[in-house]
Amino acid sequence: MGQLIKLQDYISRYEQDVYRYPSQFVRLKHQQWEKLKAAYLAGELQNLFAGKEESDIEDDWIYQPKQALFTKVKGLFKKDRELENQYEIEGSSHQDDNIFSLHIPNSPDSMEDLKQTYLNQLLRFQMKWASSTLHEKSVIDPAFYLDERLRFFLQRFPDTFLVLYKPVFLLKNAPVEVEVILLSPTDAWCITFLEAEEDAAFVGTNERFWLKRHHRYGDKKVLNPMLALNRMEKIVTQVFTLYEVNLPIKKVILSRNGYIDYPLVPFDTLLLDKRSFPEWFQRMRNLSSPLKHLQLKAAQALLDYCDTASNRRLEWDVDADGGEDLIDR
């Protein structure tokens, strides 16, 4: 399951400590799955959620009770960063008994159904990590929960793959949104999609537009995907150069349900269509390498140049008794 470290311009807790959260996510994911699987095999699945509201399960897994929080941090906001690290480390350990926001109204028919349910619910948890921190949060566009392409990266790739999905880079005070940057332990993949109807064929040129052909819908011009891909690769290259990151950068035009015909394709660009995609995808899924330091360094460099829009959590402005402003603005 790929890890969503940046979603558009939403605040992400990976921005705070990219060297800790990826390994923590992998550990907690496996721990919770083993606990869930054991309960299923023992016929005690529903006991895991007895007496708990869905929102309580989700928040408990990430945070400690608010009363304990304010007791611990009141009057100590000069050390916000240190407290946040301590708080979240303790919170993750303390809440291992909970299963994210998982809700199973009926017993799954099989272990495979249970696993898919788990992955679907885990997607919500990933969204939370990619849109909130202890102090701040961003409002997610509901469309992202139904985004098939985002789900593809988060549910079909290994845990050691880090995903920046439609990140917004702030370059010379100008926001620039790109498509997908996938950081594997060995490479940085800049990916742009070129997908339409099933079996659509795309004819590439060096002009501004390509031609899409389909047996039912006829011909139509589409914007040359190389324009966006080259812009994305240029941004990643500049950031990596600035931070001295020597991770290979690869460019991909991806069409999982169609075909691409581009005889003049540059040597540094990979065309993945219905014919070549399955082999590449299987190779990515079989990559067993653990998280690498260089990969995390690359992630930190990119996150440093991403734009972020968020609001401060209300609970950090009001104490547990309800009223006293604890934040020195």
N, C-alpha and C positions, 0 to 999 in steps of 0.2 A: 504494500500500500504506500504509494508515494506520499511524501509529506508536503503539505501546503505551507510554505514559509512566507509567501506574499500573495495577496489577492487584491488586485487593482491598487488603490491608494489607501486601503484599510490598514489600521495599525496591527502589528503582528508581534506576538511575544518572542518570536525568533529574532526580531530586531534587537531585543534586549540582551540575549545571550545565545547566539547561534551555535556556540560550542557545547552547550548543555542540553538544549531542548530536543534536538534530533535523537540523541541516544536515549533520553528520558522517554520520549514518545514510543520508541521501539520497545523498550523494557516494559512500560505500562501496558502497551497493546497486547503483548504476549502474555503478561501476567493475567490480564482480565479475560483473555480468550480461554486460557487454561482453566480459570475458575468457572467461567460460563459453561464450558464443555463438560467439566466434571459434574456440575449441577444437573446438566441435561441428562447425562448418562445415569445419574443416581435418581432421576425422576423428581428432583427438587428445584427445578428451574424457577418456578413462581415464588419460592421462598426468598429468593434473592431480592425481590421487589416488594415484599410484604410490608404494608404500612408506610410506604414512601410514595410521595407524589413524584411525577416524572421530572419536574423542575428541581425538586430537592436532590434527586439522584445526580442530576447533571452538575448542579452547583457544588454539592458536597464533594464530588470527586476532584474538583479543581480547587475549591477554597475551603478553609476552615470556617467555623461559625463566626459571624460578624462580631459578636460580643468579645470573643477571644482576640479577634483582630484588633479592635479598638483599644482593648486593655493593653495590648502589646506595643502599639505604636503611638499612642497618645503622647504628645509632647516630644516626640523623637523624629519629627519629619526632616530634620537636617540630615538624617541618614536613610533617606527613602530607598536608595538603591540597595544598600546592604540589607535593610529590613525586607525588601521585596524578595531578594534571593533566598533569605532565610525562611520567609513565610511560605514561599512556593515549594521549596524543598521539603519542609515539614508537611505541607499540605498534601503533596503527592504521596508521601509515605503514609500519612494518617488516613488517607481516603482510598487505599487500595482495595477495600472491601466492596466498593461500589463499581458499577458497570456503566460508566459514562451516563448517558441519558437513555439507555436501552429500555425499551418497553415491548414486552412480548405478550399480547393479549391471549394467544392460544399457543399450545405447544407446537413447535415446528414438526413437520412430517419426517424430516431427516436431518442428519448432521450437516448436510450441504445447505439445506434451507436455513438452519441456525446460523451457519457461517455467513451466508448472504445477508441475513437480517442484522447480524453483528456489524458487517462492513457498511451497510446502509446507515445504521445508527452512528457508527464511528465517523462517518462523513460529517455529521452535525457537530461532533466534538472537534473535528479538524477545523471546521468553519469558525468555531469559537476561539480556538487558538490563533487563527489567522485574522481575527477582527477585534481582539481585546487583550488587555494586559491587566495587571492588578489595579492600576490607576485609571486607565482610559479604555474607551471602546468606540468602535465605528458601527454604523448602521448598515447591515448587509442588504444589498438588493436581493429580494426573494428569488429572482430568476436564477441566481447562482446555484440554488439548491436543486434546480432541475436541469442545470447545464450538463448535457451529455458529455461534452468534451472535457470539462473539468472532472467529472466523475471517472472518465476513462483514465486520466492520469493518476487520480487518487486511489482507484481501486484495482488497477491492472498492473501497476509497476511495483517493484520491490520497495521495502521500507527505507532503503538507503538512497532512494532517489528524492531530490529536493525540487519542488515545483514553485516557480514564480508564474502565476497565471494572470495575464493581462496587466502586468505591473506598470506603474506610471513613474517614469524617471524624471527627475527635476534637473534639467540641464540648462545652465545660464538663465535660471529663473523661469524657464519655459517647460511646462509639463509635456512629456512625450509618452504615449501609451504604446506598448508593443504587445505581441501575442503571447507566446509561451517560451520560457527558458527552463530547460530541464537539466539539472545538475546531477550527473551520475558520479560514482566514485572515480571515474577515469576521464570523463569528458563533459563539456558544456554544450548542450544542444539548443540551438535557436530554431524554433519550429513555427512554421506558418501553415495554416490549413487551407486546402483548396478542395472543398467538397460541395457537392450539390446533389442532384438526383442520382439514384443508383445507376451505375454504369455510365455516368457522364464521362465524356472524353475531353481533355483540355489540351489544346494545341498551343505550345509556347513559342514566343518570338522575343526579340530584343526590343520590341516596341513597348509603348505604354500599356497596351491591352493585349490579352490573350483571347483565344476563341474557345468557347465551350460548346460542344456538340452533344446532342442527345437524340436518340431515335424517335422519341415522342414529342419533345418540346422544341426541337429545332436548334438553331445556332443562336448564340448570344455572346456579346463581348463581356469580358471580366477583367478587372484590373490586374496587371502583371504582379504576381505575388513576390517576385524578386525585389520589388521596390521596398516593401515592408521588411522583407527578410534581410536585405543588405543594411537597412537602417538599424535593425535590431543588432545585427552582428557588429556593426561599427560601434554602437554604444557599449556592448559587452567588451569588445576589444580595448576601447579607450579606458574603461574602468579597470580591467585586468592589468593593463600596462601601468596605470597609475599606482596600483597596489602591488605590483610585481607578482601577479598570479600567473603561473605558467601552466594553466590547465588548457588543453586543446579545445578549440571552439569549432563546432560543426554546424552546418546549415542544412535544414531539411524543409522541403515542400511536401506536405503530407496529404494524401487523398486515399482514405481507407476504402471508399466505396466506388472509386472511379479510376480513370486511367490518365496518364500524363504522357504526352508526346512532345519532347523538347530536345531536338538534336543538338542545339547550341548550348546546352546546360554547362555552366562553369564547372571546372574540375573540383572546386571546393564545395559544391552543392549536391546534396543527395536527394534524388527523386524517389519518394516512396508512394506507390499506388497499389491498386488491388493485387497486382502481381508480385511486387517486391516487399510490401509491408509485412506480411505474416512472418517471413524469415527474420527480418530485422527486429520485429516485436518479440519473437521468441528468444532471440539472442539477448535482448535487454532483460527479459524476465529471468533468464538463466544466469545473469550476472550475480555472482555470489560474493563479490568483494564487499567488505565492511565500509562504513563511513571513513573517509580519508580527511586528514588535516587540510590538505590543499583544497579539497572540495568545500570544506567549511569556511576556509579563508576566502574562496571565491564567492560563497553565499554572503558572507559578511560585507565584502566589497560592493556587491550589487545592492544589498539592502541599504547600505550607507547612502547610495545615490537615488533611492526610491522616495517618491513623495508620500506623505502620510497625512491623512485628515481624520481627526478623532475628537471625541468629547470626553471631558473628565467625568469619571464615575461619581454619581451623587453621593454615594456612601462615604466618599473621602472628604466631602464638604460638611457632612453632618455627623455628629458623634452618636454613640449608641443610645443616649438619652433623648436624642431628637432635637437638635436646634443649635448647638454650639458650633461655630465655624472653626475647624481645626487647621485650615489651610491659610498660611500667610500669603495673601495674594499681593 
